[in-house]
Each structure stands twice: as C-alpha cells, then as structure tokens.
Amino acid sequence: MDAKLIILFLSNMSHPEYRPPGENDVRSPCPALNCLANHGFLPRSGKDFSMSELIEALNKGFNTSRAFASVQTLGAFTMYGKLFQKMSLSDLQRHGILEHDASLSRQDAAIGDHVNVDKTLVDLLLTYKVGEKINIESLAKLHHVRYTDSKERNKDFYYGWRQQSLSFGESSLLLCVIGGATNKEVDAKVAEIFFKEERLADEWKSSETPIGLFEILNYQKEIEKKAEEVRPK
C-alpha cells in the first residue's frame, strides 16, 4: 500500500477496533467500562485486569487525568475487596456497591436485568434530548423520571444519599467525558451508540485536555442544582 494511503487509513481509524463481547467474555453494568473492553483498552474478555491496566485504560480511552483514574480505580478495587488482586468486569455486577437502582440504562436488580443495557431506557433518555443533544437539562429531568419509576415498581427500592451521589456522578461523567470535546453536551446519536452498543462512535473525540476529579465533582453539583430546578411539582 502506498505510504500516503497508509497514513490516510490510520488517520481515519479514530478508535481502536470495536468488537462486541464473545460467548465467554464478561461485562459489567457500567457502559463506559464495557466500552473500554469492547475497544481493547481493557482485556476484551473483561477478565483479570490490574489496577495499573484500568488506570491506563481510563487515561488512554477517555483522556481522564491519571490522578482521577487512580482515585476511581483505587476506590473500585477497595470496595470490591480486590486490593492487591486482579478484577473482572463481572465483579461489578454485585448489587448495591457501585451498581444501584434507578440507573440510566439498566433495570433495577430486583425487577429485571441490572447488567445488560435496556434499550427502552436508552430510548427514554433520547426523548429528553435538546436540539439533538443530551445535556444537563436532559439528565436533570430524567433523574426524576427514573427515580419515580423505580420507586413505584421496585418493592425493594433503595436510594440513599450514596446512590443519589453515584447517580449524579455518572451523569457528570457522561457529560464531562463523553461530552468533553463538545461543551459538555453529547450528540444524541453518539449517546445512543455509546449506551446501546457500548461503542465509541466514529465521530466521537475525547477532550483535548485531561478530565480531572474537580471538574467531575463541580459539574456533578451543577447537575444536582439543575435537578432541583426542574423537580416536578
């Protein structure tokens, strides 16, 4: 192949090859970590990765700062009792640690499949798009819809301050990381591909500057504030 064609070909490969999980591969309730495995930033099997491998995957895949990736990784390995061990994505399937009720894209563990994406919930998310974008208003409004629905249908529903913080934190991660290059908004098509296929859309680009812990936390507060503003009467 001509050298110029090789360079052009490589420049069009915006992300490492996407491969959906195979029969013996494992995945988690977290679309972002599943996405990292599907693109090969994490082991494609989803099994037996170290803390350093997860830190590297978060940094290379989403351009999160190494400090933020390290804090998140240390927290996860500690909470799941995997400190000084290796972890698999299937470890994150345990209910009530990081996985929680009223998820954006999964059913509650007590009433459905809490591991795999529920595409009807993604479709619900997309109904809250604003000008073909998922933004802070979209997620603030959807927060109340998911909370109310889960509370009504799940007799074992539990949503304390920790679950609420996780929920708003995940929304902040979505907008700051997936929307990092687009002013904290995510194109609706990019969001649909991210959630339904757990794939990085061809047109998606990571933030030019690393995403840090304080940016995530500060924007989480903004989402919480917006949720109060749009709370149903």
PyMOL commands that set and color helices and strands:
alter all, ss='L'
color gray80, all
select helices_A, chain A and resi 3-12+31-38+51-62+66-79+89-93+119-126+136-153+161-178+188-196+213-229
alter helices_A, ss='H'
color red, helices_A
select strands_A, chain A and resi 133-134+186-187
alter strands_A, ss='S'
color yellow, strands_A
deselect
rebuild
show_as cartoon
